[in-house]
């Protein structure tokens, strides 16, 4: 899909990957880029750079995602590309309190489900559309020291896979973004973490990878190409891969 003249929504657009996506989509000639974020001031700053529209949204609440979709389609027109990008990180293991597990589940997983629930039927009715969901390399591999993050990012990949295999014949294109460390507020102070072993990318590089993937209409966005090798190693010998992950855990067992 080419982005010229398209109507695009990006959640988490106040900073980091989301901000770079919004700017890059505008550079591609998108007709309107909607910058959605809980941090509406930051979203407004992004929107002001690209003549976009800023909307406050808490992606952890279904009614707010529905209201976002309704407002964009009423004020700007049919959404061509919805980038479900907003996410959070919670460190720790099984001891993480239930309320924190629920919060990260709602933001990192249910936000993708709610966006699809309220948008995919509309896209199908008009012949198709595109979903770009942000997961992480942790969704394909895992995350040392951060069980809630690794688990929810795995689930985010599964949601994207299910949407692609179920609605692909109805014109719904799906891509899932799975980078390792990207320079952002989430990774600030963690430049030497396990996620940054293959380098910490600038968000602009990630946004460019997303544009090329959308243009080619392929599923995985892997700004760190090493991730594909790690997936192959994991599939080729799961026990050996787990041994390697235990080694990383011994060295980097603290949160990212």
LINFEN-V293917 format. One record per helix or strand of 2 or more residues. SS is the DSSP state (helix for helix, strand for strand). FROM is the first residue (numbers start at 1). LEN is the number of residues. If there is no record, write none. Layout:
ss=SS from=FROM len=LEN
ss=SS from=FROM len=LEN
This chain:
ss=strand from=7 len=5
ss=helix from=16 len=12
ss=strand from=32 len=6
ss=helix from=40 len=11
ss=strand from=53 len=4
ss=helix from=62 len=14
ss=strand from=81 len=4
ss=helix from=98 len=28
ss=strand from=129 len=6
ss=helix from=137 len=3
ss=helix from=147 len=24
ss=strand from=172 len=6
ss=helix from=194 len=3
ss=helix from=203 len=14
ss=strand from=220 len=2
ss=helix from=226 len=11
ss=helix from=238 len=15
